[in-house]
Amino acid sequence: MKIQAWPRSIRSQLVVGLMVLETLSLVLFGTLLLRQQTKETFDRAQQRLEHQASSLALQTEEALKSGRSDMIQPLLRMMGDAPSVDTAKVTDNQGKVLYVSHGPVEKQSLSHGEIAEIQHIPKDKALFFSLGSGSWEGVKPIYLQNQLFGYAWVTTDKTWDRTLLRSLLRSTWLFGLLWLGTSTILAYLLANSITHPLAILHRGTRALAHSPEGEAQFPLPITAQNEIGDLVETFNRMVASIEEQRAGLSDTLSLLDSMLANAPIGLAFFDRRFRFVRVNRIFADISGITLSRHLGRTLPEVLPETTARQLEQTIKDVFEQDQPIRDREVAGSSEGTGRPWTWITSAYPIHTTPDEVRWVGLIVLDASDRKRSEEALRKTEKLAATGRLAASIAHEINNPLEAITNLLYLLSNHSGIEEPALNYVLMAEHEVRRISEITQQTLRFYRQSTLPARANLAELLDSVLSLHHGRLRNLGIAVERKYDPTIDIFCFAGELRQVFANLIGNAIDALPTGGRIVVRARRSRDWQNPEHTGVRFQVADTGSGMKAGVKEHIFEPFFTTKEKTGTGLGLWVSSEIVAKHKGKIRVRSRSDEFGGPSGTIFEIFFPDDGELLAAVETDAQVATPIASNAD
């Protein structure tokens, strides 16, 4: 994660920048001051020790010359009581301690370092040296009658000088902190005087960017009488000028935007790199991609590659030829569901100068529904013709079937037929009755009832299953019937038979290599409103199931996954029939792409008779005056 170390606002930058600058200045000043004061402390200590050693040596010489050697000890004690002096002593010329400022003489002796420095002591001058033990020393030779008598030693502790130095530095840093705090406050006030009008200008700029038509924020108040105030005033004049220019263009732009947004065709505009410059919502709906994903992107980034290449070629031809292209057909399929579609496209050049094509406009008309409608109409007409033919055949079969049935009856009752032949006659009679039943059911599908009536649900289901008996047996599909034979329902029997046939037919199509179909029907309650009672019907199969993208569109007209045999109308018509009966339909499915068990369950709830009867009576009252007027 990237860390923003430096503040973004001018106020914070000024304050932080000044604090950093003054901190660096104080550190630099403190460093230089420390070095300077350390050097001066060293020089002062050297001068002080040389002076103290010379003074002690001179006073000792005078005491010895006057025969007052007893004054040497008080001199040393007085010298040792000075704040800067740690020890004062007098030694002979061999380094033996004769007098000392504090403590007994016999316990005092020179260190090896001090003894080594004796040979470096000048004859008429004090010597200053440090042994690195935390103290400085000054030593001066003592002469008596031009003979070397000994040495005067004065030792000082560095702690005293360092204490003075630290006191000075503390005062310096305290002053620096006070100065830093005061400067920070002044910098904040100065920064605020700069940033406050800038903040007003910033808010006005954002308001202008977000709501160009709004004038509530302008003119901006001028709070500073300096260059920034002049900038705010200039900005106010610029906004006023923009408003004047916009007033003459707003009506025209509104009309153009309204035409672009609400045109019943898809519109898109492209530059020479095939990037979207602008699209309308109809184009976004046709492509199935949101508006925000189009702008600034190329065709292959938004549309499938095959479609993008076809449109790119059309746009390229317009750029090169500077001529419009009309009615080019582009075919493809949607990404999620694989549903085919067809576009009719036209493209035209857009000039900003007479000699240059700046953009290309693309007009898209979605002809998918028309194509699907034409194909579905052809298939439906074939099915209708087949249904009429099947009904005619079934009707014509009835007459010879009646004759055959009568003949078989007479033959079975003829006393001269022996037992094996009689069994064959009975088998033939059974098969003829089965053929008759199939023809009757075929006629029931063709001859739909015009008024609702009470029908036995088990009979409806059995009639549909008997029609599919051959397919079920040939495919090895087991059917489980779990419904009460006494359940009846007030309905349009032919329409419900059509719904059951669609659902059971789809279940068989989902089981091409065997499997199981379960058909259930029972008294139940509405899953959305438990207060409503009725009949719940289910068709469940152990087929391959449906993917989520397919499941979302199964009740749409012309949507089908059986491109060669399906019209895409079966489930749509079934849902319309369920809605007509004031019922509800839902589907659950698990695809075999996830592994494990798969299958689909269609569930329908039909309410009790009262609600449907009221709806039918209402429809009849509405339809009656229309029929009267028609007559």
C-alpha positions as CSV (number, residue, x, y, z in Angstrom):
1,M,0.0,0.0,0.0
2,K,1.4,3.4,-1.0
3,I,1.7,5.8,2.0
4,Q,1.1,9.5,1.5
5,A,3.9,11.0,3.6
6,W,3.6,14.6,2.5
7,P,0.3,16.4,3.2
8,R,-1.9,17.5,0.2
9,S,-3.4,20.7,1.5
10,I,-1.5,24.0,1.2
11,R,-2.2,24.8,4.8
12,S,-0.6,21.6,6.1
13,Q,2.2,21.9,3.6
14,L,3.1,25.4,4.8
15,V,2.9,24.5,8.5
16,V,4.7,21.2,8.1
17,G,7.3,22.8,5.8
18,L,8.0,25.6,8.2
19,M,8.3,23.2,11.1
20,V,10.7,21.0,9.2
21,L,12.7,24.0,8.1
22,E,12.9,25.5,11.6
23,T,13.6,22.1,13.1
24,L,16.5,21.6,10.7
25,S,17.7,25.2,11.4
26,L,17.5,24.6,15.1
27,V,19.4,21.3,14.8
28,L,22.0,23.0,12.6
29,F,22.2,26.0,15.0
30,G,22.4,23.7,18.0
31,T,25.2,21.6,16.4
32,L,27.2,24.7,15.5
33,L,26.5,26.2,19.0
34,L,27.6,23.0,20.6
35,R,30.8,22.9,18.7
36,Q,31.5,26.5,19.3
37,Q,30.7,26.3,23.0
38,T,32.7,23.1,23.4
39,K,35.7,24.8,21.8
40,E,35.2,28.0,23.9
41,T,34.8,25.8,27.1
42,F,38.0,24.0,26.3
43,D,39.8,27.3,25.6
44,R,38.4,28.9,28.8
45,A,39.4,25.8,30.8
46,Q,42.9,25.9,29.4
47,Q,43.3,29.6,30.2
48,R,41.8,29.2,33.6
49,L,44.0,26.2,34.6
50,E,47.1,27.8,33.2
51,H,46.3,30.9,35.2
52,Q,45.4,29.0,38.4
53,A,48.6,26.8,38.1
54,S,50.7,30.0,37.5
55,S,49.0,31.8,40.4
56,L,49.5,28.8,42.8
57,A,53.2,28.5,41.7
58,L,53.8,32.2,42.3
59,Q,52.1,32.3,45.7
60,T,54.1,29.1,46.7
61,E,57.4,30.7,45.6
62,E,56.6,33.9,47.6
63,A,55.7,31.8,50.7
64,L,58.9,29.8,50.4
65,K,61.0,32.9,49.9
66,S,59.5,34.6,53.0
67,G,60.0,31.4,55.0
68,R,56.3,31.0,55.5
69,S,55.8,27.5,54.2
70,D,52.9,27.1,56.6
71,M,50.9,29.4,54.3
72,I,51.1,26.9,51.4
73,Q,48.5,24.6,52.9
74,P,45.9,27.3,53.3
75,L,46.6,28.5,49.8
76,L,46.0,25.1,48.4
77,R,42.8,24.7,50.5
78,M,41.5,28.1,49.2
79,M,42.4,27.1,45.7
80,G,40.6,23.7,46.1
81,D,37.4,25.3,47.3
82,A,37.0,27.1,44.0
83,P,33.9,25.7,42.0
84,S,36.0,24.8,39.0
85,V,38.9,23.2,40.9
86,D,38.8,19.6,41.9
87,T,42.3,19.2,43.4
88,A,45.3,21.4,44.0
89,K,48.7,20.0,45.1
90,V,52.4,20.9,45.2
91,T,55.1,18.3,44.5
92,D,58.9,18.3,44.5
93,N,60.8,18.1,41.4
94,Q,60.6,14.3,41.5
95,G,56.8,14.3,41.6
96,K,56.4,13.5,45.3
97,V,53.3,15.2,46.8
98,L,54.3,17.8,49.4
99,Y,51.0,19.6,49.9
100,V,47.5,18.9,48.8
101,S,44.2,20.8,49.0
102,H,42.1,18.0,50.5
103,G,43.0,14.8,52.4
104,P,46.3,13.5,53.9
105,V,49.4,14.0,51.9
106,E,50.7,10.5,52.5
107,K,47.8,9.1,50.6
108,Q,48.3,11.3,47.6
109,S,50.6,10.5,44.6
110,L,50.9,11.4,41.0
111,S,49.6,9.1,38.4
112,H,51.8,7.5,35.7
113,G,50.3,9.9,33.2
114,E,51.1,12.9,35.3
115,I,54.7,11.7,36.0
116,A,55.1,11.2,32.2
117,E,54.0,14.8,31.6
118,I,56.7,16.2,33.9
119,Q,59.4,16.0,31.2
120,H,57.1,18.1,28.9
121,I,56.6,21.0,31.4
122,P,58.2,24.2,30.0
123,K,60.6,26.1,32.2
124,D,58.7,29.4,32.4
125,K,55.2,28.5,31.3
126,A,52.3,26.6,32.5
127,L,51.4,23.3,30.8
128,F,47.7,22.3,30.1
129,F,46.9,18.6,29.4
130,S,44.1,16.1,29.7
131,L,44.6,12.5,30.6
132,G,41.2,11.4,29.3
133,S,39.9,10.5,32.7
134,G,37.2,13.2,32.8
135,S,39.5,16.0,34.1
136,W,41.9,18.6,32.8
137,E,45.1,19.6,34.5
138,G,47.4,22.6,34.6
139,V,51.0,22.5,36.0
140,K,53.6,25.2,36.5
141,P,57.2,24.7,37.8
142,I,58.1,26.4,41.1
143,Y,61.6,27.9,41.3
144,L,63.4,28.9,44.5
145,Q,66.6,31.0,44.0
146,N,66.6,30.0,40.3
147,Q,66.6,26.3,41.3
148,L,63.7,24.0,40.5
149,F,61.9,23.4,43.7
150,G,58.8,21.4,42.4
151,Y,55.5,21.8,40.6
152,A,52.1,23.4,41.3
153,W,49.3,21.1,40.0
154,V,45.7,22.2,39.6
155,T,43.0,19.7,38.5
156,T,39.5,20.6,37.3
157,D,36.5,18.3,36.7
158,K,35.0,18.5,33.2
159,T,31.6,18.0,34.7
160,W,31.5,21.6,35.9
161,D,32.2,22.9,32.4
162,R,29.8,20.4,30.8
163,T,27.1,21.5,33.3
164,L,27.6,25.1,32.1
165,L,27.5,23.9,28.5
166,R,24.3,21.9,29.0
167,S,22.6,24.8,30.8
168,L,23.4,27.0,27.8
169,L,22.1,24.4,25.4
170,R,18.9,23.9,27.4
171,S,18.2,27.5,27.3
172,T,18.9,27.5,23.6
173,W,16.6,24.6,22.9
174,L,13.8,26.1,25.1
175,F,14.1,29.3,23.1
176,G,14.1,27.2,19.9
177,L,10.9,25.3,20.9
178,L,9.2,28.6,21.8
179,W,10.3,30.1,18.6
180,L,9.1,27.0,16.7
181,G,5.7,27.1,18.4
182,T,5.2,30.8,17.7
183,S,6.3,30.3,14.1
184,T,3.9,27.4,13.6
185,I,1.0,29.5,14.9
186,L,2.0,32.4,12.6
187,A,2.4,30.0,9.7
188,Y,-1.0,28.5,10.3
189,L,-2.6,31.9,10.4
190,L,-0.8,32.9,7.2
191,A,-1.6,29.6,5.5
192,N,-5.3,30.0,6.6
193,S,-5.4,33.4,5.1
194,I,-4.2,31.9,1.8
195,T,-6.1,28.6,1.8
196,H,-9.5,30.0,3.0
197,P,-10.2,31.9,-0.3
198,L,-8.6,29.0,-2.2
199,A,-11.1,26.6,-0.5
200,I,-13.9,28.9,-1.5
201,L,-12.5,28.8,-5.1
202,H,-12.2,25.0,-4.9
203,R,-15.7,24.5,-3.8
204,G,-17.0,26.8,-6.5
205,T,-15.0,24.9,-9.1
206,R,-16.4,21.5,-7.9
207,A,-19.9,22.9,-7.9
208,L,-19.4,24.2,-11.4
209,A,-18.1,20.8,-12.5
210,H,-20.8,18.8,-10.8
211,S,-23.7,21.1,-11.6
212,P,-23.0,23.4,-14.5
213,E,-26.5,24.6,-14.6
214,G,-26.6,25.6,-10.9
215,E,-26.1,29.2,-10.1
216,A,-26.6,29.1,-6.3
217,Q,-22.9,29.0,-5.5
218,F,-22.0,32.1,-7.7
219,P,-20.6,34.7,-7.5
220,L,-18.1,33.4,-4.9
221,P,-17.4,35.7,-1.9
222,I,-14.1,37.6,-2.0
223,T,-12.5,37.3,1.4
224,A,-8.9,38.4,0.6
225,Q,-7.7,41.7,-0.9
226,N,-4.6,40.3,-2.6
227,E,-3.7,38.2,-5.7
228,I,-6.0,35.4,-4.5
229,G,-8.9,37.8,-4.2
230,D,-8.2,38.9,-7.7
231,L,-8.2,35.3,-8.8
232,V,-11.6,34.7,-7.2
233,E,-13.0,37.8,-8.9
234,T,-11.6,36.7,-12.3
235,F,-13.2,33.2,-11.7
236,N,-16.5,34.9,-11.0
237,R,-16.3,36.8,-14.3
238,M,-15.3,33.6,-16.1
239,V,-18.4,31.7,-14.7
240,A,-20.6,34.6,-15.7
241,S,-19.2,34.5,-19.2
242,I,-19.7,30.7,-19.4
243,E,-23.3,31.1,-18.3
244,E,-23.9,33.7,-21.1
245,Q,-22.4,31.3,-23.7
246,R,-24.3,28.3,-22.3
247,A,-27.6,30.1,-22.5
248,G,-27.4,30.2,-26.3
249,L,-26.5,26.5,-26.6
250,S,-28.6,24.8,-23.8
251,D,-31.8,24.5,-25.8
252,T,-30.0,23.0,-28.8
253,L,-28.0,20.6,-26.7
254,S,-31.1,19.6,-24.8
255,L,-32.9,18.8,-28.0
256,L,-30.0,16.8,-29.4
257,D,-29.5,14.9,-26.1
258,S,-33.2,14.1,-25.9
259,M,-33.1,12.8,-29.5
260,L,-30.0,10.7,-28.9
261,A,-31.2,9.3,-25.6
262,N,-34.8,8.5,-26.6
263,A,-34.3,7.5,-30.2
264,P,-35.9,4.0,-30.7
265,I,-32.6,2.8,-32.3
266,G,-29.1,2.2,-31.0
267,L,-26.6,5.0,-31.6
268,A,-22.9,4.9,-31.1
269,F,-20.0,7.2,-32.2
270,F,-16.4,6.1,-32.8
271,D,-13.0,7.7,-33.5
272,R,-10.3,6.5,-35.8
273,R,-9.0,4.0,-33.2
274,F,-12.5,2.4,-33.0
275,R,-13.1,3.7,-29.5
276,F,-16.5,4.6,-28.2
277,V,-17.0,8.4,-28.1
278,R,-20.6,8.3,-27.1
279,V,-23.5,5.8,-27.0
280,N,-27.2,6.0,-26.1
281,R,-29.1,3.8,-23.7
282,I,-30.8,1.9,-26.5
283,F,-27.4,0.7,-27.8
284,A,-26.4,-0.3,-24.3
285,D,-29.6,-2.3,-23.9
286,I,-29.1,-3.9,-27.3
287,S,-25.5,-4.9,-26.5
288,G,-26.4,-5.9,-22.9
289,I,-23.5,-3.8,-21.5
290,T,-23.8,-0.8,-19.2
291,L,-23.1,2.7,-20.5
292,S,-20.1,3.2,-18.3
293,R,-18.3,0.2,-19.9
294,H,-18.5,1.7,-23.4
295,L,-16.9,5.2,-23.3
296,G,-13.2,5.3,-24.1
297,R,-13.0,1.6,-24.9
298,T,-12.5,-0.2,-28.2
299,L,-15.0,-2.5,-29.8
300,P,-13.2,-5.8,-28.9
301,E,-13.0,-4.7,-25.3
302,V,-16.8,-4.4,-25.1
303,L,-18.4,-6.8,-27.6
304,P,-17.6,-10.4,-28.7
305,E,-14.7,-10.6,-31.0
306,T,-16.6,-11.8,-34.1
307,T,-19.2,-9.0,-33.7
308,A,-16.4,-6.4,-33.0
309,R,-14.5,-7.3,-36.1
310,Q,-17.6,-7.0,-38.3
311,L,-18.4,-3.5,-36.9
312,E,-14.8,-2.4,-37.1
313,Q,-14.7,-3.3,-40.8
314,T,-17.9,-1.2,-41.4
315,I,-16.5,1.8,-39.5
316,K,-13.1,1.4,-41.3
317,D,-14.9,1.4,-44.7
318,V,-16.7,4.7,-43.8
319,F,-13.5,6.4,-42.7
320,E,-11.7,5.3,-45.9
321,Q,-14.5,5.9,-48.4
322,D,-16.2,8.9,-46.7
323,Q,-19.5,7.4,-47.7
324,P,-22.4,6.1,-45.6
325,I,-23.0,2.3,-45.4
326,R,-26.6,1.1,-44.9
327,D,-28.3,-2.1,-43.8
328,R,-25.4,-4.4,-43.0
329,E,-26.5,-7.5,-41.1
330,V,-24.5,-8.6,-38.0
331,A,-25.2,-11.9,-36.3
332,G,-24.0,-13.1,-33.0
333,S,-25.0,-14.5,-29.6
334,S,-25.1,-13.1,-26.1
335,E,-22.3,-14.0,-23.7
336,G,-24.4,-15.2,-20.7
337,T,-27.1,-17.3,-22.4
338,G,-25.8,-18.0,-25.8
339,R,-29.0,-16.6,-27.2
340,P,-28.7,-15.7,-30.9
341,W,-29.4,-12.2,-32.1
342,T,-29.4,-10.2,-35.3
343,W,-28.5,-6.5,-35.8
344,I,-29.2,-4.3,-38.9
345,T,-26.4,-1.7,-38.9
346,S,-25.8,1.5,-40.8
347,A,-22.8,3.9,-40.5
348,Y,-22.2,7.4,-41.7
349,P,-19.3,9.9,-41.6
350,I,-19.2,12.9,-39.2
351,H,-17.1,15.9,-40.4
352,T,-15.7,18.7,-38.3
353,T,-13.9,20.2,-41.3
354,P,-14.9,19.7,-45.0
355,D,-11.9,17.5,-45.7
356,E,-11.7,15.4,-42.6
357,V,-13.9,12.6,-41.1
358,R,-13.6,13.1,-37.4
359,W,-16.0,10.4,-36.2
360,V,-18.3,7.7,-37.5
361,G,-21.8,7.3,-36.3
362,L,-23.3,3.8,-36.1
363,I,-27.0,3.1,-36.2
364,V,-28.1,-0.3,-34.8
365,L,-31.5,-1.8,-35.2
366,D,-32.1,-5.0,-33.2
367,A,-33.9,-7.4,-35.6
368,S,-33.6,-10.4,-33.3
369,D,-37.2,-10.6,-32.2
370,R,-38.4,-10.2,-35.8
371,K,-36.1,-13.1,-36.9
372,R,-37.2,-15.2,-34.0
373,S,-40.8,-14.4,-34.6
374,E,-40.6,-15.3,-38.3
375,E,-38.9,-18.6,-37.5
376,A,-41.4,-19.3,-34.6
377,L,-44.3,-18.5,-36.9
378,R,-43.0,-20.9,-39.5
379,K,-42.6,-23.7,-36.9
380,T,-45.9,-22.9,-35.2
381,E,-47.7,-23.0,-38.6
382,K,-46.1,-26.4,-39.2
383,L,-47.2,-27.6,-35.8
384,A,-50.7,-26.2,-36.3
385,A,-51.0,-27.9,-39.6
386,T,-49.7,-31.1,-38.1
387,G,-52.2,-30.8,-35.3
388,R,-55.1,-30.3,-37.7
389,L,-53.9,-33.2,-39.8
390,A,-53.6,-35.4,-36.6
391,A,-57.1,-34.4,-35.6
392,S,-58.5,-35.1,-39.1
393,I,-56.7,-38.5,-39.1
394,A,-58.0,-39.3,-35.6
395,H,-61.5,-38.3,-36.6
396,E,-61.4,-40.5,-39.7
397,I,-59.9,-43.4,-37.8
398,N,-62.9,-43.5,-35.4
399,N,-65.3,-44.8,-38.1
400,P,-63.3,-47.9,-39.1
401,L,-62.4,-48.4,-35.5
402,E,-66.0,-48.7,-34.5
403,A,-66.6,-51.2,-37.2
404,I,-63.6,-53.2,-36.2
405,T,-64.7,-53.1,-32.5
406,N,-68.1,-54.4,-33.4
407,L,-66.7,-57.1,-35.6
408,L,-64.3,-58.2,-32.9
409,Y,-67.2,-58.2,-30.4
410,L,-69.3,-60.5,-32.6
411,L,-66.3,-62.7,-33.3
412,S,-65.5,-63.1,-29.6
413,N,-69.0,-64.1,-28.9
414,H,-69.2,-66.7,-31.8
415,S,-69.4,-70.1,-30.2
416,G,-67.4,-71.9,-32.8
417,I,-64.1,-70.1,-32.0
418,E,-61.7,-72.3,-30.1
419,E,-59.7,-71.1,-27.0
420,P,-56.4,-70.0,-28.6
421,A,-58.1,-68.1,-31.3
422,L,-60.4,-66.5,-28.8
423,N,-57.4,-65.1,-26.8
424,Y,-56.1,-63.5,-30.0
425,V,-59.5,-61.9,-30.6
426,L,-59.5,-60.5,-27.1
427,M,-55.9,-59.1,-27.5
428,A,-57.0,-57.5,-30.8
429,E,-60.0,-56.0,-29.1
430,H,-57.8,-54.6,-26.3
431,E,-55.4,-53.0,-28.8
432,V,-58.3,-51.5,-30.8
433,R,-59.7,-49.9,-27.6
434,R,-56.2,-48.5,-26.9
435,I,-56.1,-47.0,-30.5
436,S,-59.5,-45.5,-29.9
437,E,-58.4,-43.9,-26.6
438,I,-55.4,-42.4,-28.3
439,T,-57.5,-40.8,-31.0
440,Q,-59.9,-39.4,-28.4
441,Q,-57.1,-37.8,-26.5
442,T,-55.7,-36.4,-29.7
443,L,-59.1,-34.8,-30.4
444,R,-59.2,-33.4,-26.8
445,F,-56.0,-31.6,-27.4
446,Y,-57.3,-30.1,-30.6
447,R,-60.8,-29.2,-29.4
448,Q,-60.1,-26.7,-26.6
449,S,-63.0,-25.8,-24.2
450,T,-64.2,-22.2,-24.3
451,L,-65.5,-22.1,-20.7
452,P,-64.0,-23.3,-17.5
453,A,-65.4,-26.4,-15.9
454,R,-64.6,-28.9,-13.1
455,A,-62.1,-31.5,-14.3
456,N,-60.4,-34.4,-12.6
457,L,-56.7,-33.7,-12.3
458,A,-55.7,-37.4,-12.4
459,E,-57.5,-37.9,-15.7
460,L,-55.8,-34.9,-17.2
461,L,-52.4,-36.2,-16.1
462,D,-53.1,-39.8,-17.2
463,S,-54.2,-38.6,-20.6
464,V,-50.9,-36.6,-21.1
465,L,-48.7,-39.5,-19.8
466,S,-50.5,-42.0,-22.1
467,L,-49.7,-39.9,-25.1
468,H,-46.0,-40.0,-24.1
469,H,-46.2,-43.7,-23.2
470,G,-44.3,-44.8,-26.3
471,R,-41.4,-42.3,-25.9
472,L,-41.1,-43.1,-22.2
473,R,-40.9,-46.9,-22.9
474,N,-38.4,-46.5,-25.7
475,L,-36.1,-44.2,-23.7
476,G,-36.3,-46.4,-20.6
477,I,-37.7,-43.6,-18.4
478,A,-39.4,-44.5,-15.2
479,V,-42.5,-42.5,-14.3
480,E,-43.7,-42.2,-10.7
481,R,-47.3,-41.0,-10.3
482,K,-47.9,-39.5,-6.9
483,Y,-51.4,-37.9,-7.1
484,D,-54.8,-38.5,-5.6
485,P,-57.3,-39.7,-8.2
486,T,-60.1,-37.8,-6.5
487,I,-58.6,-34.3,-6.8
488,D,-60.6,-32.1,-9.2
489,I,-60.1,-28.5,-10.2
490,F,-62.2,-25.8,-11.8
491,C,-60.2,-24.9,-14.9
492,F,-59.9,-24.8,-18.7
493,A,-59.1,-28.5,-19.1
494,G,-57.6,-28.2,-22.5
495,E,-55.2,-25.4,-21.4
496,L,-54.1,-27.3,-18.3
497,R,-53.6,-30.4,-20.5
498,Q,-51.3,-28.2,-22.7
499,V,-49.3,-27.0,-19.7
500,F,-48.8,-30.6,-18.4
501,A,-47.8,-31.7,-21.9
502,N,-45.2,-29.0,-22.2
503,L,-43.7,-29.7,-18.8
504,I,-43.7,-33.5,-19.2
505,G,-42.4,-33.2,-22.7
506,N,-39.5,-31.0,-21.6
507,A,-38.7,-33.5,-18.8
508,I,-38.5,-36.3,-21.4
509,D,-36.2,-34.1,-23.6
510,A,-33.9,-33.6,-20.5
511,L,-33.6,-37.5,-20.2
512,P,-32.3,-38.8,-23.5
513,T,-30.7,-41.9,-22.0
514,G,-33.2,-42.9,-19.3
515,G,-33.8,-41.6,-15.9
516,R,-36.8,-40.9,-13.7
517,I,-39.8,-38.5,-13.8
518,V,-41.9,-37.8,-10.8
519,V,-45.4,-36.3,-11.2
520,R,-47.0,-35.1,-8.0
521,A,-50.4,-33.3,-7.3
522,R,-51.9,-32.6,-3.9
523,R,-54.0,-30.2,-1.9
524,S,-51.7,-27.4,-0.5
525,R,-51.3,-23.8,0.3
526,D,-49.8,-20.9,-1.7
527,W,-46.1,-20.6,-0.8
528,Q,-46.3,-16.8,-1.0
529,N,-49.6,-16.4,0.8
530,P,-50.4,-19.4,3.1
531,E,-53.9,-18.2,3.6
532,H,-54.8,-19.2,0.1
533,T,-55.5,-22.9,-0.4
534,G,-55.5,-24.8,-3.7
535,V,-53.7,-27.6,-5.6
536,R,-50.0,-27.9,-6.0
537,F,-48.6,-29.7,-9.1
538,Q,-45.0,-30.8,-9.6
539,V,-43.0,-32.3,-12.4
540,A,-39.5,-33.4,-11.4
541,D,-36.8,-35.1,-13.5
542,T,-33.3,-36.4,-13.0
543,G,-32.0,-34.8,-16.2
544,S,-29.0,-32.6,-16.8
545,G,-30.5,-29.5,-15.2
546,M,-30.2,-25.9,-16.3
547,K,-27.5,-23.3,-15.9
548,A,-28.2,-20.1,-14.1
549,G,-28.1,-18.1,-17.3
550,V,-30.6,-20.3,-19.0
551,K,-32.9,-20.5,-16.0
552,E,-33.3,-16.7,-16.0
553,H,-34.8,-16.6,-19.5
554,I,-36.9,-19.8,-19.8
555,F,-40.2,-18.0,-19.6
556,E,-39.3,-15.4,-22.2
557,P,-41.0,-15.8,-25.7
558,F,-38.8,-17.3,-28.4
559,F,-36.1,-18.4,-26.0
560,T,-35.1,-22.0,-26.5
561,T,-32.1,-24.3,-26.1
562,K,-33.5,-26.7,-28.7
563,E,-32.7,-24.6,-31.8
564,K,-33.7,-27.2,-34.4
565,T,-36.9,-28.5,-32.8
566,G,-38.1,-25.8,-30.4
567,T,-40.0,-22.6,-30.9
568,G,-39.3,-21.0,-27.6
569,L,-43.0,-20.6,-26.9
570,G,-43.9,-23.7,-24.8
571,L,-42.9,-22.4,-21.3
572,W,-44.0,-18.8,-22.2
573,V,-47.5,-20.0,-23.2
574,S,-47.6,-22.3,-20.1
575,S,-46.7,-19.3,-17.8
576,E,-49.5,-17.3,-19.5
577,I,-52.0,-20.1,-18.9
578,V,-51.0,-20.3,-15.2
579,A,-51.4,-16.6,-14.9
580,K,-54.8,-16.8,-16.5
581,H,-55.8,-19.3,-13.9
582,K,-54.5,-16.9,-11.2
583,G,-51.8,-19.4,-10.3
584,K,-48.0,-19.3,-9.7
585,I,-45.2,-21.1,-11.2
586,R,-41.6,-21.5,-10.0
587,V,-38.6,-23.7,-11.0
588,R,-35.6,-25.2,-9.2
589,S,-32.7,-26.7,-11.1
590,R,-29.2,-28.1,-10.5
591,S,-26.9,-28.4,-13.5
592,D,-24.6,-31.4,-13.9
593,E,-21.6,-29.1,-14.5
594,F,-21.1,-29.0,-10.7
595,G,-21.0,-32.7,-10.3
596,G,-23.3,-34.8,-8.1
597,P,-27.1,-35.2,-8.6
598,S,-28.8,-33.0,-11.1
599,G,-32.3,-32.3,-12.3
600,T,-35.2,-29.8,-12.5
601,I,-38.4,-29.3,-10.6
602,F,-41.3,-27.3,-12.0
603,E,-43.9,-26.4,-9.4
604,I,-47.3,-24.8,-10.1
605,F,-49.9,-23.7,-7.6
606,F,-53.6,-23.3,-8.7
607,P,-55.9,-21.5,-6.2
608,D,-59.3,-22.7,-5.1
609,D,-62.3,-22.4,-7.4
610,G,-63.7,-19.1,-6.0
611,E,-60.8,-16.9,-7.1
612,L,-60.7,-18.4,-10.6
613,L,-64.5,-18.3,-11.0
614,A,-64.6,-14.6,-10.0
615,A,-61.8,-13.9,-12.6
616,V,-63.7,-15.8,-15.3
617,E,-67.0,-14.0,-14.5
618,T,-65.2,-10.6,-14.7
619,D,-63.7,-11.5,-18.1
620,A,-67.1,-12.6,-19.3
621,Q,-68.6,-9.3,-18.2
622,V,-65.9,-7.4,-20.1
623,A,-66.2,-9.5,-23.2
624,T,-70.0,-9.4,-23.5
625,P,-70.4,-5.8,-24.6
626,I,-67.6,-6.2,-27.0
627,A,-69.3,-9.2,-28.6
628,S,-72.6,-7.2,-28.7
629,N,-70.9,-4.3,-30.5
630,A,-69.3,-6.7,-32.9
631,D,-72.7,-8.2,-33.8
